[in-house]
Amino acid sequence: MNENTERLLGLIQKFQAEDLSLDDAIELRRLSAEFTNICGEAVEQKMDQFYKTK
């Protein structure tokens, strides 16, 4: 995950400064989706914990 996070941040910075190649744009989209899924799972776990304690 750490390597993917660094790659994602690098592509975001590159995207802000210049046009991306098609390969970079595809990789940015893939890594963004992966990050979104991981964050979504973490939120779901926290919500489950929250509602189980109530």
TIPA-750173 format. One record per residue: residue in three letters; z, y, x of N, C-alpha, C, O in turn; residue number from 1. Coordinates in Angstrom, 3 decimals. Layout:
<rec><code>ALA</code><n_pz>Z</n_pz><n_py>Y</n_py><n_px>X</n_px><ca_pz>Z</ca_pz><ca_py>Y</ca_py><ca_px>X</ca_px><c_pz>Z</c_pz><c_py>Y</c_py><c_px>X</c_px><o_pz>Z</o_pz><o_py>Y</o_py><o_px>X</o_px><pos>NUM</pos></rec>
...
! end
This chain:
<rec><code>MET</code><n_pz>0.000</n_pz><n_py>-1.205</n_py><n_px>0.833</n_px><ca_pz>0.000</ca_pz><ca_py>0.000</ca_py><ca_px>0.000</ca_px><c_pz>0.000</c_pz><c_py>1.251</c_py><c_px>0.864</c_px><o_pz>-0.694</o_pz><o_py>2.220</o_py><o_px>0.558</o_px><pos>1</pos></rec>
<rec><code>ASN</code><n_pz>0.775</n_pz><n_py>1.233</n_py><n_px>1.941</n_px><ca_pz>0.894</ca_pz><ca_py>2.408</ca_py><ca_px>2.792</ca_px><c_pz>-0.455</c_pz><c_py>2.810</c_py><c_px>3.390</c_px><o_pz>-0.796</o_pz><o_py>3.992</o_py><o_px>3.435</o_px><pos>2</pos></rec>
<rec><code>GLU</code><n_pz>-1.210</n_pz><n_py>1.824</n_py><n_px>3.843</n_px><ca_pz>-2.526</ca_pz><ca_py>2.098</ca_py><ca_px>4.418</ca_px><c_pz>-3.462</c_pz><c_py>2.681</c_py><c_px>3.355</c_px><o_pz>-4.218</o_pz><o_py>3.613</o_py><o_px>3.626</o_px><pos>3</pos></rec>
<rec><code>ASN</code><n_pz>-3.402</n_pz><n_py>2.121</n_py><n_px>2.146</n_px><ca_pz>-4.234</ca_pz><ca_py>2.628</ca_py><ca_px>1.051</ca_px><c_pz>-3.837</c_pz><c_py>4.048</c_py><c_px>0.663</c_px><o_pz>-4.694</o_pz><o_py>4.867</o_py><o_px>0.330</o_px><pos>4</pos></rec>
<rec><code>THR</code><n_pz>-2.540</n_pz><n_py>4.341</n_py><n_px>0.705</n_px><ca_pz>-2.075</ca_pz><ca_py>5.689</ca_py><ca_px>0.379</ca_px><c_pz>-2.607</c_pz><c_py>6.696</c_py><c_px>1.391</c_px><o_pz>-3.055</o_pz><o_py>7.782</o_py><o_px>1.025</o_px><pos>5</pos></rec>
<rec><code>GLU</code><n_pz>-2.554</n_pz><n_py>6.325</n_py><n_px>2.662</n_px><ca_pz>-3.077</ca_pz><ca_py>7.209</ca_py><ca_px>3.708</ca_px><c_pz>-4.580</c_pz><c_py>7.412</c_py><c_px>3.536</c_px><o_pz>-5.080</o_pz><o_py>8.526</o_py><o_px>3.692</o_px><pos>6</pos></rec>
<rec><code>ARG</code><n_pz>-5.290</n_pz><n_py>6.351</n_py><n_px>3.219</n_px><ca_pz>-6.749</ca_pz><ca_py>6.447</ca_py><ca_px>2.995</ca_px><c_pz>-7.039</c_pz><c_py>7.330</c_py><c_px>1.789</c_px><o_pz>-7.948</o_pz><o_py>8.160</o_py><o_px>1.824</o_px><pos>7</pos></rec>
<rec><code>LEU</code><n_pz>-6.257</n_pz><n_py>7.146</n_py><n_px>0.710</n_px><ca_pz>-6.427</ca_pz><ca_py>7.963</ca_py><ca_px>-0.499</ca_px><c_pz>-6.207</c_pz><c_py>9.433</c_py><c_px>-0.187</c_px><o_pz>-7.004</o_pz><o_py>10.279</o_py><o_px>-0.592</o_px><pos>8</pos></rec>
<rec><code>LEU</code><n_pz>-5.141</n_pz><n_py>9.744</n_py><n_px>0.526</n_px><ca_pz>-4.858</ca_pz><ca_py>11.144</ca_py><ca_px>0.870</ca_px><c_pz>-5.951</c_pz><c_py>11.731</c_py><c_px>1.758</c_px><o_pz>-6.332</o_pz><o_py>12.890</o_py><o_px>1.597</o_px><pos>9</pos></rec>
<rec><code>GLY</code><n_pz>-6.451</n_pz><n_py>10.932</n_py><n_px>2.690</n_px><ca_pz>-7.542</ca_pz><ca_py>11.397</ca_py><ca_px>3.551</ca_px><c_pz>-8.797</c_pz><c_py>11.714</c_py><c_px>2.760</c_px><o_pz>-9.463</o_pz><o_py>12.717</o_py><o_px>3.015</o_px><pos>10</pos></rec>
<rec><code>LEU</code><n_pz>-9.119</n_pz><n_py>10.859</n_py><n_px>1.801</n_px><ca_pz>-10.305</ca_pz><ca_py>11.091</ca_py><ca_px>0.970</ca_px><c_pz>-10.116</c_pz><c_py>12.298</c_py><c_px>0.052</c_px><o_pz>-11.063</o_pz><o_py>13.044</o_py><o_px>-0.194</o_px><pos>11</pos></rec>
<rec><code>ILE</code><n_pz>-8.913</n_pz><n_py>12.489</n_py><n_px>-0.449</n_px><ca_pz>-8.637</ca_pz><ca_py>13.668</ca_py><ca_px>-1.288</ca_px><c_pz>-8.825</c_pz><c_py>14.935</c_py><c_px>-0.471</c_px><o_pz>-9.437</o_pz><o_py>15.896</o_py><o_px>-0.938</o_px><pos>12</pos></rec>
<rec><code>GLN</code><n_pz>-8.299</n_pz><n_py>14.939</n_py><n_px>0.751</n_px><ca_pz>-8.459</ca_pz><ca_py>16.116</ca_py><ca_px>1.614</ca_px><c_pz>-9.930</c_pz><c_py>16.354</c_py><c_px>1.934</c_px><o_pz>-10.396</o_pz><o_py>17.494</o_py><o_px>1.923</o_px><pos>13</pos></rec>
<rec><code>LYS</code><n_pz>-10.650</n_pz><n_py>15.295</n_py><n_px>2.215</n_px><ca_pz>-12.078</ca_pz><ca_py>15.420</ca_py><ca_px>2.499</ca_px><c_pz>-12.817</c_pz><c_py>15.956</c_py><c_px>1.277</c_px><o_pz>-13.693</o_pz><o_py>16.811</o_py><o_px>1.406</o_px><pos>14</pos></rec>
<rec><code>PHE</code><n_pz>-12.469</n_pz><n_py>15.458</n_py><n_px>0.097</n_px><ca_pz>-13.082</ca_pz><ca_py>15.885</ca_py><ca_px>-1.159</ca_px><c_pz>-12.862</c_pz><c_py>17.374</c_py><c_px>-1.402</c_px><o_pz>-13.746</o_pz><o_py>18.056</o_py><o_px>-1.920</o_px><pos>15</pos></rec>
<rec><code>GLN</code><n_pz>-11.697</n_pz><n_py>17.880</n_py><n_px>-1.033</n_px><ca_pz>-11.391</ca_pz><ca_py>19.301</ca_py><ca_px>-1.224</ca_px><c_pz>-12.184</c_pz><c_py>20.184</c_py><c_px>-0.274</c_px><o_pz>-12.435</o_pz><o_py>21.350</o_py><o_px>-0.579</o_px><pos>16</pos></rec>
<rec><code>ALA</code><n_pz>-12.581</n_pz><n_py>19.644</n_py><n_px>0.874</n_px><ca_pz>-13.238</ca_pz><ca_py>20.450</ca_py><ca_px>1.900</ca_px><c_pz>-14.765</c_pz><c_py>20.302</c_py><c_px>1.923</c_px><o_pz>-15.473</o_pz><o_py>21.191</o_py><o_px>2.397</o_px><pos>17</pos></rec>
<rec><code>GLU</code><n_pz>-15.259</n_pz><n_py>19.183</n_py><n_px>1.412</n_px><ca_pz>-16.701</ca_pz><ca_py>18.934</ca_py><ca_px>1.512</ca_px><c_pz>-17.137</c_pz><c_py>17.920</c_py><c_px>0.459</c_px><o_pz>-16.312</o_pz><o_py>17.300</o_py><o_px>-0.213</o_px><pos>18</pos></rec>
<rec><code>ASP</code><n_pz>-18.445</n_pz><n_py>17.768</n_py><n_px>0.334</n_px><ca_pz>-18.979</ca_pz><ca_py>16.749</ca_py><ca_px>-0.565</ca_px><c_pz>-18.763</c_pz><c_py>15.371</c_py><c_px>0.048</c_px><o_pz>-18.889</o_pz><o_py>15.188</o_py><o_px>1.258</o_px><pos>19</pos></rec>
<rec><code>LEU</code><n_pz>-18.437</n_pz><n_py>14.411</n_py><n_px>-0.803</n_px><ca_pz>-18.243</ca_pz><ca_py>13.052</ca_py><ca_px>-0.342</ca_px><c_pz>-19.554</c_pz><c_py>12.275</c_py><c_px>-0.404</c_px><o_pz>-20.424</o_pz><o_py>12.548</o_py><o_px>-1.231</o_px><pos>20</pos></rec>
<rec><code>SER</code><n_pz>-19.669</n_pz><n_py>11.309</n_py><n_px>0.485</n_px><ca_pz>-20.790</ca_pz><ca_py>10.377</ca_py><ca_px>0.382</ca_px><c_pz>-20.542</c_pz><c_py>9.495</c_py><c_px>-0.833</c_px><o_pz>-19.433</o_pz><o_py>9.455</o_py><o_px>-1.367</o_px><pos>21</pos></rec>
<rec><code>LEU</code><n_pz>-21.564</n_pz><n_py>8.800</n_py><n_px>-1.259</n_px><ca_pz>-21.406</ca_pz><ca_py>7.896</ca_py><ca_px>-2.395</ca_px><c_pz>-20.345</c_pz><c_py>6.837</c_py><c_px>-2.098</c_px><o_pz>-19.514</o_pz><o_py>6.534</o_py><o_px>-2.955</o_px><pos>22</pos></rec>
<rec><code>ASP</code><n_pz>-20.370</n_pz><n_py>6.277</n_py><n_px>-0.897</n_px><ca_pz>-19.381</ca_pz><ca_py>5.256</ca_py><ca_px>-0.524</ca_px><c_pz>-17.960</c_pz><c_py>5.816</c_py><c_px>-0.558</c_px><o_pz>-17.044</o_pz><o_py>5.159</o_py><o_px>-1.051</o_px><pos>23</pos></rec>
<rec><code>ASP</code><n_pz>-17.778</n_pz><n_py>7.027</n_py><n_px>-0.034</n_px><ca_pz>-16.457</ca_pz><ca_py>7.654</ca_py><ca_px>-0.055</ca_px><c_pz>-16.015</c_pz><c_py>7.961</c_py><c_px>-1.484</c_px><o_pz>-14.842</o_pz><o_py>7.800</o_py><o_px>-1.820</o_px><pos>24</pos></rec>
<rec><code>ALA</code><n_pz>-16.941</n_pz><n_py>8.398</n_py><n_px>-2.317</n_px><ca_pz>-16.604</ca_pz><ca_py>8.708</ca_py><ca_px>-3.708</ca_px><c_pz>-16.180</c_pz><c_py>7.441</c_py><c_px>-4.460</c_px><o_pz>-15.235</o_pz><o_py>7.466</o_py><o_px>-5.248</o_px><pos>25</pos></rec>
<rec><code>ILE</code><n_pz>-16.879</n_pz><n_py>6.352</n_py><n_px>-4.210</n_px><ca_pz>-16.525</ca_pz><ca_py>5.076</ca_py><ca_px>-4.835</ca_px><c_pz>-15.154</c_pz><c_py>4.616</c_py><c_px>-4.346</c_px><o_pz>-14.331</o_pz><o_py>4.157</o_py><o_px>-5.138</o_px><pos>26</pos></rec>
<rec><code>GLU</code><n_pz>-14.913</n_pz><n_py>4.739</n_py><n_px>-3.061</n_px><ca_pz>-13.619</ca_pz><ca_py>4.347</ca_py><ca_px>-2.496</ca_px><c_pz>-12.494</c_pz><c_py>5.223</c_py><c_px>-3.042</c_px><o_pz>-11.406</o_pz><o_py>4.726</o_py><o_px>-3.332</o_px><pos>27</pos></rec>
<rec><code>LEU</code><n_pz>-12.749</n_pz><n_py>6.512</n_py><n_px>-3.182</n_px><ca_pz>-11.752</ca_pz><ca_py>7.414</ca_py><ca_px>-3.758</ca_px><c_pz>-11.428</c_pz><c_py>7.006</c_py><c_px>-5.186</c_px><o_pz>-10.262</o_pz><o_py>6.994</o_py><o_px>-5.581</o_px><pos>28</pos></rec>
<rec><code>ARG</code><n_pz>-12.423</n_pz><n_py>6.683</n_py><n_px>-5.940</n_px><ca_pz>-12.200</ca_pz><ca_py>6.265</ca_py><ca_px>-7.325</ca_px><c_pz>-11.419</c_pz><c_py>4.959</c_py><c_px>-7.389</c_px><o_pz>-10.506</o_pz><o_py>4.817</o_py><o_px>-8.203</o_px><pos>29</pos></rec>
<rec><code>ARG</code><n_pz>-11.774</n_pz><n_py>4.010</n_py><n_px>-6.535</n_px><ca_pz>-11.080</ca_pz><ca_py>2.718</ca_py><ca_px>-6.511</ca_px><c_pz>-9.611</c_pz><c_py>2.885</c_py><c_px>-6.126</c_px><o_pz>-8.723</o_pz><o_py>2.337</o_py><o_px>-6.779</o_px><pos>30</pos></rec>
<rec><code>LEU</code><n_pz>-9.367</n_pz><n_py>3.642</n_py><n_px>-5.066</n_px><ca_pz>-7.995</ca_pz><ca_py>3.848</ca_py><ca_px>-4.610</ca_px><c_pz>-7.179</c_pz><c_py>4.640</c_py><c_px>-5.628</c_px><o_pz>-5.991</o_pz><o_py>4.376</o_py><o_px>-5.815</o_px><pos>31</pos></rec>
<rec><code>SER</code><n_pz>-7.816</n_pz><n_py>5.609</n_py><n_px>-6.286</n_px><ca_pz>-7.123</ca_pz><ca_py>6.382</ca_py><ca_px>-7.325</ca_px><c_pz>-6.710</c_pz><c_py>5.485</c_py><c_px>-8.481</c_px><o_pz>-5.600</o_pz><o_py>5.601</o_py><o_px>-9.000</o_px><pos>32</pos></rec>
<rec><code>ALA</code><n_pz>-7.605</n_pz><n_py>4.594</n_py><n_px>-8.882</n_px><ca_pz>-7.297</ca_pz><ca_py>3.675</ca_py><ca_px>-9.979</ca_px><c_pz>-6.165</c_pz><c_py>2.730</c_py><c_px>-9.585</c_px><o_pz>-5.268</o_pz><o_py>2.459</o_py><o_px>-10.383</o_px><pos>33</pos></rec>
<rec><code>GLU</code><n_pz>-6.211</n_pz><n_py>2.237</n_py><n_px>-8.367</n_px><ca_pz>-5.156</ca_pz><ca_py>1.345</ca_py><ca_px>-7.886</ca_px><c_pz>-3.808</c_pz><c_py>2.067</c_py><c_px>-7.878</c_px><o_pz>-2.796</o_pz><o_py>1.510</o_py><o_px>-8.305</o_px><pos>34</pos></rec>
<rec><code>PHE</code><n_pz>-3.800</n_pz><n_py>3.302</n_py><n_px>-7.393</n_px><ca_pz>-2.570</ca_pz><ca_py>4.091</ca_py><ca_px>-7.352</ca_px><c_pz>-2.052</c_pz><c_py>4.359</c_py><c_px>-8.766</c_px><o_pz>-0.848</o_pz><o_py>4.290</o_py><o_px>-9.012</o_px><pos>35</pos></rec>
<rec><code>THR</code><n_pz>-2.949</n_pz><n_py>4.660</n_py><n_px>-9.677</n_px><ca_pz>-2.571</ca_pz><ca_py>4.901</ca_py><ca_px>-11.075</ca_px><c_pz>-1.932</c_pz><c_py>3.656</c_py><c_px>-11.681</c_px><o_pz>-0.929</o_pz><o_py>3.751</o_py><o_px>-12.388</o_px><pos>36</pos></rec>
<rec><code>ASN</code><n_pz>-2.502</n_pz><n_py>2.510</n_py><n_px>-11.409</n_px><ca_pz>-1.950</ca_pz><ca_py>1.258</ca_py><ca_px>-11.931</ca_px><c_pz>-0.552</c_pz><c_py>0.990</c_py><c_px>-11.376</c_px><o_pz>0.344</o_pz><o_py>0.581</o_py><o_px>-12.115</o_px><pos>37</pos></rec>
<rec><code>ILE</code><n_pz>-0.369</n_pz><n_py>1.216</n_py><n_px>-10.098</n_px><ca_pz>0.937</ca_pz><ca_py>0.991</ca_py><ca_px>-9.474</ca_px><c_pz>1.971</c_pz><c_py>1.947</c_py><c_px>-10.056</c_px><o_pz>3.096</o_pz><o_py>1.545</o_py><o_px>-10.350</o_px><pos>38</pos></rec>
<rec><code>CYS</code><n_pz>1.592</n_pz><n_py>3.207</n_py><n_px>-10.221</n_px><ca_pz>2.513</ca_pz><ca_py>4.194</ca_py><ca_px>-10.805</ca_px><c_pz>2.839</c_pz><c_py>3.840</c_py><c_px>-12.255</c_px><o_pz>3.985</o_pz><o_py>3.964</o_py><o_px>-12.686</o_px><pos>39</pos></rec>
<rec><code>GLY</code><n_pz>1.833</n_pz><n_py>3.403</n_py><n_px>-12.998</n_px><ca_pz>2.041</ca_pz><ca_py>3.017</ca_py><ca_px>-14.391</ca_px><c_pz>3.017</c_pz><c_py>1.859</c_py><c_px>-14.512</c_px><o_pz>3.872</o_pz><o_py>1.850</o_py><o_px>-15.397</o_px><pos>40</pos></rec>
<rec><code>GLU</code><n_pz>2.888</n_pz><n_py>0.879</n_py><n_px>-13.618</n_px><ca_pz>3.812</ca_pz><ca_py>-0.258</ca_py><ca_px>-13.630</ca_px><c_pz>5.232</c_pz><c_py>0.201</c_py><c_px>-13.327</c_px><o_pz>6.186</o_pz><o_py>-0.271</o_py><o_px>-13.946</o_px><pos>41</pos></rec>
<rec><code>ALA</code><n_pz>5.374</n_pz><n_py>1.117</n_py><n_px>-12.380</n_px><ca_pz>6.708</ca_pz><ca_py>1.619</ca_py><ca_px>-12.027</ca_px><c_pz>7.333</c_pz><c_py>2.362</c_py><c_px>-13.205</c_px><o_pz>8.523</o_pz><o_py>2.207</o_py><o_px>-13.477</o_px><pos>42</pos></rec>
<rec><code>VAL</code><n_pz>6.545</n_pz><n_py>3.155</n_py><n_px>-13.892</n_px><ca_pz>7.048</ca_pz><ca_py>3.886</ca_py><ca_px>-15.061</ca_px><c_pz>7.464</c_pz><c_py>2.914</c_py><c_px>-16.160</c_px><o_pz>8.512</o_pz><o_py>3.089</o_py><o_px>-16.782</o_px><pos>43</pos></rec>
<rec><code>GLU</code><n_pz>6.648</n_pz><n_py>1.890</n_py><n_px>-16.400</n_px><ca_pz>6.989</ca_pz><ca_py>0.898</ca_py><ca_px>-17.415</ca_px><c_pz>8.300</c_pz><c_py>0.198</c_py><c_px>-17.084</c_px><o_pz>9.122</o_pz><o_py>-0.030</o_py><o_px>-17.972</o_px><pos>44</pos></rec>
<rec><code>GLN</code><n_pz>8.503</n_pz><n_py>-0.143</n_py><n_px>-15.818</n_px><ca_pz>9.749</ca_pz><ca_py>-0.792</ca_py><ca_px>-15.411</ca_px><c_pz>10.940</c_pz><c_py>0.125</c_py><c_px>-15.648</c_px><o_pz>11.974</o_pz><o_py>-0.317</o_py><o_px>-16.150</o_px><pos>45</pos></rec>
<rec><code>LYS</code><n_pz>10.803</n_pz><n_py>1.393</n_py><n_px>-15.294</n_px><ca_pz>11.891</ca_pz><ca_py>2.346</ca_py><ca_px>-15.491</ca_px><c_pz>12.184</c_pz><c_py>2.535</c_py><c_px>-16.980</c_px><o_pz>13.344</o_pz><o_py>2.635</o_py><o_px>-17.378</o_px><pos>46</pos></rec>
<rec><code>MET</code><n_pz>11.139</n_pz><n_py>2.584</n_py><n_px>-17.797</n_px><ca_pz>11.344</ca_pz><ca_py>2.730</ca_py><ca_px>-19.242</ca_px><c_pz>12.041</c_pz><c_py>1.498</c_py><c_px>-19.803</c_px><o_pz>12.938</o_pz><o_py>1.620</o_py><o_px>-20.637</o_px><pos>47</pos></rec>
<rec><code>ASP</code><n_pz>11.638</n_pz><n_py>0.314</n_py><n_px>-19.353</n_px><ca_pz>12.295</ca_pz><ca_py>-0.917</ca_py><ca_px>-19.792</ca_px><c_pz>13.775</c_pz><c_py>-0.906</c_py><c_px>-19.424</c_px><o_pz>14.626</o_pz><o_py>-1.275</o_py><o_px>-20.233</o_px><pos>48</pos></rec>
<rec><code>GLN</code><n_pz>14.075</n_pz><n_py>-0.481</n_py><n_px>-18.205</n_px><ca_pz>15.475</ca_pz><ca_py>-0.399</ca_py><ca_px>-17.768</ca_px><c_pz>16.240</c_pz><c_py>0.600</c_py><c_px>-18.630</c_px><o_pz>17.376</o_pz><o_py>0.345</o_py><o_px>-19.029</o_px><pos>49</pos></rec>
<rec><code>PHE</code><n_pz>15.619</n_pz><n_py>1.721</n_py><n_px>-18.909</n_px><ca_pz>16.270</ca_pz><ca_py>2.763</ca_py><ca_px>-19.688</ca_px><c_pz>16.613</c_pz><c_py>2.257</c_py><c_px>-21.079</c_px><o_pz>17.733</o_pz><o_py>2.448</o_py><o_px>-21.553</o_px><pos>50</pos></rec>
<rec><code>TYR</code><n_pz>15.656</n_pz><n_py>1.612</n_py><n_px>-21.735</n_px><ca_pz>15.884</ca_pz><ca_py>1.161</ca_py><ca_px>-23.113</ca_px><c_pz>16.790</c_pz><c_py>-0.060</c_py><c_px>-23.192</c_px><o_pz>17.417</o_pz><o_py>-0.295</o_py><o_px>-24.225</o_px><pos>51</pos></rec>
<rec><code>LYS</code><n_pz>16.869</n_pz><n_py>-0.842</n_py><n_px>-22.116</n_px><ca_pz>17.780</ca_pz><ca_py>-1.985</ca_py><ca_px>-22.112</ca_px><c_pz>19.238</c_pz><c_py>-1.544</c_py><c_px>-21.981</c_px><o_pz>20.143</o_pz><o_py>-2.244</o_py><o_px>-22.433</o_px><pos>52</pos></rec>
<rec><code>THR</code><n_pz>19.463</n_pz><n_py>-0.389</n_py><n_px>-21.365</n_px><ca_pz>20.838</ca_pz><ca_py>0.102</ca_py><ca_px>-21.198</ca_px><c_pz>21.331</c_pz><c_py>0.834</c_py><c_px>-22.436</c_px><o_pz>22.522</o_pz><o_py>1.129</o_py><o_px>-22.533</o_px><pos>53</pos></rec>
<rec><code>LYS</code><n_pz>20.464</n_pz><n_py>1.133</n_py><n_px>-23.371</n_px><ca_pz>20.872</ca_pz><ca_py>1.857</ca_py><ca_px>-24.577</ca_px><c_pz>21.303</c_pz><c_py>0.910</c_py><c_px>-25.663</c_px><o_pz>21.679</o_pz><o_py>1.347</o_py><o_px>-26.751</o_px><pos>54</pos></rec>
! end
